[in-house]
């Protein structure tokens, strides 16, 4: 384990697709979504500890989540390792600011970028793949992990690689594509050189900062002018004054789609970005009627293919109900068709407006 290895965990999202369990005050990365007793953030941090010294793992989040993070991980990291955004500005600004902070700590740093809310099962393969990427992270390469698609998903972005790089460890990336429609996704599958974009990146601090300087110079200059203030008592005032001036832009748009030095490693580890309640259902053990239960006790009478999740291991009885998502929290009970799972975000917004008396 090298002292030059660092990680940035992105933990600022609000997880609206997992309402009502996930709320803006306590979003999904801080929840035990699978009933295993640990939050997604705790799992992500523990996974990275196998490769990265815990003192070199930084978490970028919204200011209001700092206490939650320290409550969950306070025995493993210091408050200085929690980088607080005044407000959400997508992934490019937070990655740039965190990378500048790390560069100031260690000019030879190599950095892993990880979302906080993915599920990765095989720790050994994950660590081996990360080590492989770190070994290839030089002063130019920007490396992403691609997931071999097994169906034409419209919920993921795609990465296309050159077909003549099939025998090399690093595959040259030729295109990034945002979430496609179904026919386009099927065309990508048929082409056999498209992978799902995992959102996990590896690069040296030198390479990523040079990339931002070249391809997002306005954003780079905004943060670099405060380089001398980073990791000092003056940092907070600088961030408060300048962060909200940054464009709301993803690292894919700001950097990855523009650079000529993008490479991909096909991931060998099992990966799930937990994008919907259906993804929770798919991962959970099932009973004889293919019901999946998370933190609950179920009695099912003529009921099949349902997901049941409660707080506090509640006893649940259902009858005559097939293919539904049933989520019970302290404040909200949601019973919603499984085949509409991608609409939970929209329905939650409408429901909350009604509950809060804000309907038109």
N, C-alpha and C positions, 0 to 999 in steps of 0.2 A: 504494500500500500504506500503510494508515493505522497510526500508532502505537497507535491505540485498538483495533485488531483483535487478538484473542487466540484461542487454541485449547486445548482440553483433549482429549487422546487417552486413551481408556480401554484399559489394557493389562494388566489383572489376572487375566484368565480363564485356565483351564487347558486348554481345547481338547480335552476328553475324547472328542468325536465323531471326532477325527482320530488316535486311538490306532492303531497303536503309534508313529507318527512324533511325535505331540504327547504329551508327558508332563508331569506336574506340575513337574518340574525344568526343562523346556525346552519350553513350550507353543507352539502353532501360530503365534502372532503374531510369534514370533522365528525362524520357519522360512521357507525358500524353498519354498512349497507348489506352485509352478507351474513350477519349473525355470528361472526367468529370472535367477537369481543374486542376488536381493535378498529380504530378509525382508518379510513383510506390514507390519510396523511401519515399516521403512525406506521402503516405498512410501507408506504413509500420511503419514509426516512430510514426504517430498518433495512429495507432492500439496498439502499445506497450505502449504508454503513459497511456493507461487505466489501466495498470497493474504495470508498472515500472516507478519510478521517472525519469523525463526527464534527470536529471543530471547523471543518472546511465546507460544511453543508449550510447553505443559506436558503431562507424561505422568503419569497416575495408575496406580500398579501396586502389587503386593505387594512388601514389603521385599526378599524373596529374589531378585527380578528386577532390582533396581537395577543390579547389575554388568553383566548382559546388555545392558540398555538403553544404558549408557554405553559398552560395548564396540562396540555397533552404531552409535551416534549421537554418541559423545563429541566428535567434531570439529564438531558442529553445535549442541550444547546443553551447558549447565553442569549440575552435580549439583543445583543449586537448582531446576532445572526438572523434576526427577523427584520427584513427590509420592508418598511411600510409605505404604501402608495397613498397619497392624499385622496385619490379617486382612481377608478379603473380607466386605463388607457390602452387596453389590449396588450399583446405580448411583446411587441418591439420595444416600447419605452422601458418596461420593467427589466427585460433581458439586457438592454444596453446599460442601464444604470447599475444593475448588479454586476455586470461584467467589468465596468470601470472600477467599481469598489474592489473586486477581486484582483484586477490588474495592479492596483495600487498596493495590495498586500503582497502579491507574488507575480512578478513580471513573466515568469515561466509557467504560469498556471494553464492547466487544461481543464475544461469545464464540461460537465454534463448538464443539460437542461431537461427537466422532467416535470410533467404535470403531476399534481398531487392526488389525482382521483382515478388513476388507472389500476387495473388488477393484472398482476404478472405472477404467474404461479411458480415457474421453475427458476428458483434463485440461482442455481449453478449455471444454467445456460445464460441467464440475464447477465451475471457477473462476467462470464467469459466473453459475451458479445460486447459488453461495455469496455472491457480491457482491450479487445481487438480494436475498437474505435479509438480509444485513447492512444494506442500505439500509432495509429495513422493520423492523428491530429497534429499536423505540422503548422507552419506559419501561413498556410493558404487554405487548406482543406476545411470545408464546412460539411459535416457528416450528419445524415439523418438515418433513422432506422425505418425500413419498409416492412410491412406485414403482407405476406402472400395472401391475396384475397381468395376466399372460397365461395363467394357468391357476389352478384353485382350490387353491392351496397350503394345506396344514394345518400348515406349518412356520413361518409368519410371523404376526405380529400384524397387524391391519388398522386403518386410519384411515378413518372415514366423514366426508364433507364435505357441506355444504348444496348441494343441486342448483342453486340459483339463483345460485351464485357462479362459474359456469363461465367467465365472461369476465374475471374479475379475476385479478391476479397472485397475490394471497393468497386461499386458500380457507378459509372458516370451518369448523373441525372441530366435529362434533357428537357423535362417539363414538370411543373406542378400544376395540378388542376383542382379547383374547388369542387365541392360536392356536386356530382353530375346528376342528370336525369337518368331514368332506368335504361333507356336504349344506349346512352353513352357509356354507362357503367358496364353494360354487357359487352360493348365493343372493347372496352379496356380489358375485360377478362379474357376475351377471345384473342387479343393481341399478345398476351402472356409476358409483356414487359412492363406492366403497370402493377404497382403495389399500393396498399393503403398507407397513407401518411400517419405515422404513429405519434408525431408531435414530440418525439424524443430526439435531442440533438447532442452532438459532441463536437467540440472544437477547442483550439487554443484561444486564450484571451487575445493574443496578437491577431489571429485570423479574424475573429468575429468583430473586433473593433476596427480593423482595417476595412472589413466589409461594410460596416455601418458608415464609416468615413467616406467611402467611395460611392455607395448606393443610396444612402440616406443622410446626406451631409447636413441638412438643416437640423434633423433630430440629433445627430452626433454633436454638432456644435452647441446645441442647447444644453446638453449634459456635460460635455467636455469642459466647458468654461468653468464648471464647478469642481473639476478634478482635484484641485488642491484642498478643497473643503471636505471631500468624501472621507469617511472614517474619522472625522473630527467632530467636536461639539457644534461646529457651524453647519454640518450637513443638513440637519433638520430644517433650518431656516431656508437654505438654498433649495431643497426639494419642495418645500411648501410654496415657495415663490415661483418655481419654474416648471414643476411637473405638469401642472394643468395646461401649460402652453404647448405640450407635446401633442402631436397628431395621434388620434385613436387609430392605430394601425397594427396589424399582425406582423410577426417576424417573417412569415411567408411572403407577404406583399412587400415589406420594406427591404428584405435582404435575399431570401432564398430564391425567389423567382427572377432575380436580377444578376446574381453572381455567376461567374463562369467556373467556379471552383466547388460546385456542389456534388457530393458523392453520397451513395446510399449503401448500407449494409443490410442484406436481408436478415431480419430477426429470426433467430431459432427459438426464442422463448415464446410461451403462450401469452397472448396479450388481449386485453379487452378494455376499451375506453369507457365502459359503463355509460353509454349514451342515452339509455332509456330504461324504464321499468321492465321492458321485454328482455333487455340484456341481463338484468338481475334474475329474471325467471329462467332464462336459458342456462345460467351457471349453477343454479341451486339443485340439490337432490330432489327427486320427485317421489311421491307416494304412488300407490297402484293406479290411481286415477290421474296421474301426472299433475297433481297439485304441488306447488312449491311453497314452502313455509319459511319465513324469516322471523325469528324472535316471537313466535306465537305457538299456541297449541291448537290443533285443528280437529274438529269432527265434521266430516263431509258426508252428506247424504245425497247421492245422485248429483255430484258436482265434480267437474273435471277441468284440468288444464288452467287452473287459477293460480295467481300469485297472492299470497296472504302475508302481510307484514304489519306488525303491531309494535307499540311501545310496551315495555315491561312484561313481555311473555304472556300476553292476554289470551284467554280461551275464546275460540271463535267457532261458531256453528253456522254452516251454510248448506243450503239445499236447493237443487234445481238451478244451479248457476254454473255456467261453463264459460271459459275463456275471458275471465275478468281479472282486473287488478284491484285488490282490496287492501287499502292502506289506512291504518287507524293510528292517529297521534292523539296527544292530549287535547288538541283543539279542533281537529278536522278528521272526518271519516270520508274517504274517497272510494267509490265503487265505480269503476270505469272500464269500458271494453278494452281487452288486450289489443285488438286490431286497430285501436285509435291511440296507441301508446305514444306516438310521435306528436300528438296534439295536447299532451298534458300541460306543456308550458303555456299554450294559448288559453286553455280552459281554466288554468289556475289564475291567470290575469283577470278573466271575466268573473270568476267566482269571487275573487278578493274584492273587486270593485263592488259587487253586489253586497257582500258581507260588510264592507266599509261604508255603504250608503252612497257610492260614487257613480251609480248607473246613470246613463243619460236619460 
